[in-house]
Amino acid sequence: MKITTHIDQIGQVPNLIDTGFYRVIICTPGTKALLLTMLRDAMSFSDRTVPQIRVMEKQINDLSWGFALYETFGCPATRPMPTRKHCATG
């Protein structure tokens, strides 16, 4: 799952985990830095106890990772266009 720090996206993460979601949460370094702080604040208004919030924070931290700025994962669209010498002639 890819998320940004919009509360409508990250606010659902605890609910997803509660219902069995255990996949990787992909986010930018900035989102990763804000993720737990924003969720800690949001969960403080829920019926979760402090120990439950800490367990959820650990689960979210274990599932999420931030990729490096400008990392492209080898996407073909980001590779340089071939020059004439790379093209087959016919």
Accessible surface in RSA format (square Angstrom, percent):
REM  Atomic radii and reference values for relative SASA: ProtOr
REM  Chains: A
REM  Algorithm: Lee & Richards
REM  Probe-radius: 1.40
REM  Slices: 20
REM RES _ NUM      All-atoms   Total-Side   Main-Chain    Non-polar    All polar
REM                ABS   REL    ABS   REL    ABS   REL    ABS   REL    ABS   REL
RES MET A   1    70.24  36.4  33.26  22.0  36.98  88.1  33.16  28.2  37.09  49.1
RES LYS A   2   146.72  71.6 125.93  77.3  20.79  49.5  93.29  84.0  53.43  56.9
RES ILE A   3     6.82   3.9   3.69   2.7   3.13   7.5   3.69   2.7   3.13   8.5
RES THR A   4    46.44  33.0  46.43  47.1   0.01   0.0  46.09  61.9   0.35   0.5
RES THR A   5    34.90  24.8  28.59  29.0   6.31  15.0   2.12   2.9  32.78  49.6
RES HIS A   6   117.09  64.0 109.35  76.0   7.75  19.8  63.10  65.0  54.00  62.8
RES ILE A   7    95.63  54.4  89.49  66.7   6.14  14.8  89.49  64.4   6.14  16.7
RES ASP A   8   108.52  76.0  85.57  85.2  22.95  54.3  48.91 115.1  59.61  59.4
RES GLN A   9    73.04  40.8  63.15  46.2   9.89  23.5  27.32  58.1  45.72  34.7
RES ILE A  10     0.00   0.0   0.00   0.0   0.00   0.0   0.00   0.0   0.00   0.0
RES GLY A  11    23.79  29.3   0.00   N/A  23.79  29.3  11.19  30.7  12.61  28.2
RES GLN A  12    95.76  53.5  95.76  70.0   0.00   0.0  31.35  66.7  64.41  48.8
RES VAL A  13     0.09   0.1   0.09   0.1   0.00   0.0   0.09   0.1   0.00   0.0
RES PRO A  14     6.02   4.4   6.02   5.5   0.00   0.0   6.02   5.0   0.00   0.0
RES ASN A  15    72.71  50.1  71.10  68.7   1.61   3.9  20.71  49.8  52.00  50.3
RES LEU A  16    65.50  36.5  65.08  46.6   0.42   1.1  65.46  46.0   0.04   0.1
RES ILE A  17     4.99   2.8   1.73   1.3   3.26   7.9   1.73   1.2   3.26   8.8
RES ASP A  18    87.01  60.9  50.46  50.2  36.55  86.4  27.13  63.8  59.88  59.7
RES THR A  19   117.63  83.7  79.23  80.3  38.40  91.5  77.00 103.4  40.63  61.4
RES GLY A  20    47.16  58.2   0.00   N/A  47.16  58.2  26.03  71.4  21.13  47.3
RES PHE A  21    42.53  21.3  33.42  20.7   9.11  23.7  40.67  24.7   1.86   5.3
RES TYR A  22   125.91  58.8 101.20  57.6  24.71  64.3  80.06  60.2  45.85  56.5
RES ARG A  23   175.66  73.8 169.92  86.6   5.74  13.7  48.33  66.0 127.33  77.2
RES VAL A  24    72.34  47.6  69.31  62.7   3.04   7.3  69.31  60.2   3.04   8.2
RES ILE A  25     0.00   0.0   0.00   0.0   0.00   0.0   0.00   0.0   0.00   0.0
RES ILE A  26    57.23  32.6  57.23  42.6   0.00   0.0  57.23  41.2   0.00   0.0
RES CYS A  27     1.20   0.9   0.00   0.0   1.20   2.8   1.20   3.1   0.00   0.0
RES THR A  28    59.29  42.2  59.17  60.0   0.12   0.3  51.94  69.8   7.36  11.1
RES PRO A  29    63.33  46.2  54.87  50.0   8.45  30.7  58.72  48.5   4.61  28.6
RES GLY A  30    42.93  52.9   0.00   N/A  42.93  52.9  38.03 104.4   4.90  11.0
RES THR A  31    11.42   8.1   9.42   9.5   2.00   4.8   0.18   0.2  11.23  17.0
RES LYS A  32    56.09  27.4  49.55  30.4   6.54  15.6  47.27  42.5   8.82   9.4
RES ALA A  33    76.39  70.2  46.82  72.2  29.57  67.3  57.82  81.4  18.57  49.2
RES LEU A  34    89.12  49.6  89.12  63.8   0.00   0.0  89.12  62.6   0.00   0.0
RES LEU A  35     0.43   0.2   0.43   0.3   0.00   0.0   0.43   0.3   0.00   0.0
RES LEU A  36    37.23  20.7  37.22  26.6   0.01   0.0  37.22  26.1   0.01   0.0
RES THR A  37    78.80  56.0  76.94  78.0   1.86   4.4  54.04  72.6  24.76  37.4
RES MET A  38    57.57  29.8  51.68  34.2   5.89  14.0  50.34  42.8   7.22   9.6
RES LEU A  39     0.67   0.4   0.67   0.5   0.00   0.0   0.67   0.5   0.00   0.0
RES ARG A  40   113.06  47.5 112.80  57.5   0.27   0.6  52.66  72.0  60.41  36.6
RES ASP A  41    87.93  61.6  81.63  81.3   6.29  14.9  25.30  59.5  62.62  62.5
RES ALA A  42    37.81  34.8  23.13  35.7  14.68  33.4  28.84  40.6   8.97  23.7
RES MET A  43     7.23   3.7   6.03   4.0   1.20   2.9   7.23   6.1   0.00   0.0
RES SER A  44    71.97  60.8  41.59  55.5  30.38  70.0  37.47  79.8  34.49  48.3
RES PHE A  45   168.01  84.1 131.73  81.6  36.28  94.4 138.43  83.9  29.58  84.7
RES SER A  46    50.38  42.6  26.57  35.5  23.82  54.9  34.93  74.4  15.46  21.7
RES ASP A  47   143.22 100.3 112.60 112.1  30.62  72.4  49.69 116.9  93.53  93.3
RES ARG A  48    54.64  22.9  40.26  20.5  14.39  34.3  14.43  19.7  40.22  24.4
RES THR A  49    73.42  52.2  65.93  66.8   7.48  17.8  69.80  93.7   3.62   5.5
RES VAL A  50    86.16  56.7  83.30  75.4   2.86   6.9  83.41  72.5   2.75   7.5
RES PRO A  51    88.94  64.8  84.45  77.0   4.50  16.3  88.31  72.9   0.63   3.9
RES GLN A  52    93.79  52.4  87.99  64.3   5.80  13.8  29.85  63.5  63.95  48.5
RES ILE A  53    15.57   8.9  15.57  11.6   0.00   0.0  15.57  11.2   0.00   0.0
RES ARG A  54   157.50  66.1 151.30  77.1   6.20  14.8  49.48  67.6 108.01  65.5
RES VAL A  55    92.16  60.6  88.32  80.0   3.85   9.3  91.95  79.9   0.21   0.6
RES MET A  56     6.48   3.4   6.24   4.1   0.24   0.6   6.40   5.4   0.08   0.1
RES GLU A  57    21.93  12.6  21.47  16.2   0.46   1.1   7.22  14.0  14.71  12.0
RES LYS A  58   131.16  64.0 124.71  76.5   6.45  15.4 104.14  93.7  27.02  28.8
RES GLN A  59    49.54  27.7  46.42  33.9   3.11   7.4  19.93  42.4  29.61  22.5
RES ILE A  60     0.00   0.0   0.00   0.0   0.00   0.0   0.00   0.0   0.00   0.0
RES ASN A  61    69.06  47.6  62.82  60.7   6.24  15.0   4.10   9.9  64.96  62.8
RES ASP A  62    94.46  66.2  58.99  58.7  35.48  83.9  30.06  70.7  64.41  64.2
RES LEU A  63    29.27  16.3  25.30  18.1   3.97  10.0  27.35  19.2   1.92   5.2
RES SER A  64     7.78   6.6   0.03   0.0   7.75  17.9   0.00   0.0   7.78  10.9
RES TRP A  65    98.51  39.5  96.72  46.8   1.79   4.2  92.69  49.4   5.82   9.4
RES GLY A  66    31.64  39.0   0.00   N/A  31.64  39.0   2.60   7.1  29.04  65.0
RES PHE A  67    42.73  21.4  40.20  24.9   2.52   6.6  42.73  25.9   0.00   0.0
RES ALA A  68    60.97  56.1  51.06  78.8   9.91  22.5  57.76  81.3   3.21   8.5
RES LEU A  69   128.00  71.3 109.71  78.5  18.29  46.0 110.35  77.5  17.65  47.5
RES TYR A  70   186.52  87.1 159.89  91.0  26.63  69.3 128.36  96.5  58.16  71.7
RES GLU A  71    77.80  44.7  57.51  43.5  20.29  48.3  29.24  56.6  48.57  39.7
RES THR A  72    61.01  43.4  49.00  49.7  12.01  28.6  35.43  47.6  25.58  38.7
RES PHE A  73   125.29  62.7  83.97  52.0  41.31 107.5  99.04  60.0  26.24  75.1
RES GLY A  74    40.65  50.1   0.00   N/A  40.65  50.1  29.14  80.0  11.51  25.8
RES CYS A  75    54.27  41.1  49.19  54.9   5.08  11.9  18.73  47.5  35.54  38.3
RES PRO A  76    99.61  72.6  88.19  80.4  11.43  41.5  88.40  73.0  11.22  69.7
RES ALA A  77    94.99  87.3  53.78  83.0  41.21  93.7  66.87  94.2  28.12  74.5
RES THR A  78    76.91  54.7  44.63  45.2  32.27  76.9  48.49  65.1  28.42  43.0
RES ARG A  79   141.71  59.5 129.83  66.2  11.87  28.3  51.17  69.9  90.54  54.9
RES PRO A  80   124.61  90.8  98.61  89.9  26.01  94.5 110.81  91.5  13.81  85.8
RES MET A  81   164.23  85.0 147.94  97.9  16.29  38.8 117.15  99.6  47.08  62.4
RES PRO A  82    84.26  61.4  60.88  55.5  23.38  85.0  66.83  55.2  17.43 108.3
RES THR A  83    73.68  52.4  67.02  67.9   6.66  15.9  73.68  99.0   0.00   0.0
RES ARG A  84   201.82  84.7 188.15  95.9  13.66  32.5  73.26 100.1 128.56  77.9
RES LYS A  85   174.99  85.4 135.12  82.9  39.86  94.9  89.76  80.8  85.23  90.8
RES HIS A  86   123.41  67.4  88.79  61.7  34.62  88.6  70.41  72.6  53.00  61.7
RES CYS A  87    64.00  48.4  49.66  55.4  14.34  33.7  23.65  59.9  40.35  43.5
RES ALA A  88   106.19  97.6  66.13 102.1  40.07  91.1  76.63 107.9  29.56  78.3
RES THR A  89   122.33  87.0  90.99  92.2  31.34  74.7  63.07  84.7  59.25  89.6
RES GLY A  90   125.62 154.9   0.00   N/A 125.62 154.9  62.58 171.7  63.04 141.2
END  Absolute sums over single chains surface
CHAIN  1 A     6705.4       5368.0       1337.4       4201.8       2503.6
END  Absolute sums over all chains
TOTAL          6705.4       5368.0       1337.4       4201.8       2503.6
